Amino acid sequence: MHISLLNGVSGAIPLSHRGLAYGDGLFETLLADQHGPHFLGPHLDRLSAGTHRLGMAWSSAQRLALRGQLTALCAHLDAPHLIKVMLLRSNPGRGYDFDPLLQQTDVLVQCSPYHRPDWAAQGASVALSETHISVNSTLAGMKHLNRLDSVLARQSARRQGVDEVLMATDSGSIVEASSANLFFFRHGYWSTPPVDQAGVAGVIRQQLLTRFPDIQISALAVDELDQVDAAFLSNSLMGLVPIESLMARPLPRHADIHLFHSELAKTC
């Protein structure tokens, strides 16, 4: 089933929309089936937090209406689907500036079938991206629409013939993969890099940090990758993906990954 809705009805955004011109907005990608969107509450929480940080017009009534729309949409699904939600700031006129009292938020919902990539089940081959990730603490953590870092990183993965690439800052700190968060096992414990200066605070990442308090938030430098004993990627569509090869070095699949996956599956 392929659906595209703008503010609840079939349609598309105008070519002059500032969401298209400037990437002025937020988005979420959710895995959904006939039981509903997975982790809908946390996804809506992240959207609401993002609208607050960007000063977008977004009320509790609008959030409730979106929740109802997404839940109703899933009632007609008979297979896994990807739902993408975009909140786009709309404002009269042109230019970067906007009037906070005149702005509105347009809601774009797209739904299409989802097939998990084969490599996600087999385990990912991962290298280091040739593209650095942008550092901006004002935007860090949010899933905003400015994703050129990831666009270029995906091409880096293609050139290197790997499934995914890790993205580092100019100073050499690993932050995440092009489309997933990173968890790594080193010195006998699990960690994930901080995302307070760059990157996305993923929904699955937060679920794991909440449910497994022994997982640490710890920096990982590029020159420390050879110390990683096991690792996996996480995002809302693929779930948890073991890293089978890191910088052409085979990694074992740690038993904890199955434990993490089983815990997430209880309340998705």
C-alpha positions, 0 to 999 in steps of 0.5 A: 500500500502506497499512501501520501497524505498532506494534512490528512488528505491526498496531496503533496507539498507546494514547490515553494514550501520552505520545508523543500527550500530550507529543510525547515522541519522534522521527520520520523520513520516508523515501522508499522504493521496491523498491530500499529506503529512500533514505538509510536509514543517515543517517536511522537515524543521526539517530534514534540521535543523537536518542534519545541527546540525549533520553535514550530507551532505544534499543539497537544491537540495536533499530536493527538490527531496525528496519533489517531491518523497513524493508528487508523492507517495501520488498521489496513496493513497486512504486511510490514510498512514504513511510515514517514512523518514530516512536520514542515514549517509553513509561513507566508512570504519567502526568505529564511525569516518567519513570523512566529504568529503566522507560521503553521505546521504542515503534516506530511505522512507517507506509507509504503511497503518495507522489506528489511535488507538481506544484510541486516539479517546476515550482519553488516560490513562496516567501514569509515565514511569519507564524509565527516559529520557536522557538529552543531549542538543546537541541532544535535539529537534531532531528526531534522530534515537537513541530512546531507551528511548522511546522503554523502556518507551513503555514497561513501559506503557504495564506493567502499562496497560495504553495507554501512559506514561510521561517521566521525567528526573532524576531530576523529570522534565516532558519532553514528552510522549513516542511518543508524546509531552505534553500540560497541563492546569494549573493555568488557562493557557496552557503550554508545557514542554521545549525540549531544554535539552531532548525530541523532538520538535514535528511538531504539538507542533511547529504549536500550539506554533506558532498559539496560542501564549498564550500557554507557554513553562513551566516546569512541575515537577513530583510532580506537576502532581496533579495540572494539570486540563486538558491535551492532547498529540500531534504527527504527526500521531494521532494529538491531543489526550485528556488525560482522565486519568492521574496517575489514576485521571480522567481529564475533556476534555477541550473545547480548545482542539477542538479549537486547532484541528480545527485550525490545520485541516485548513492547514494540 
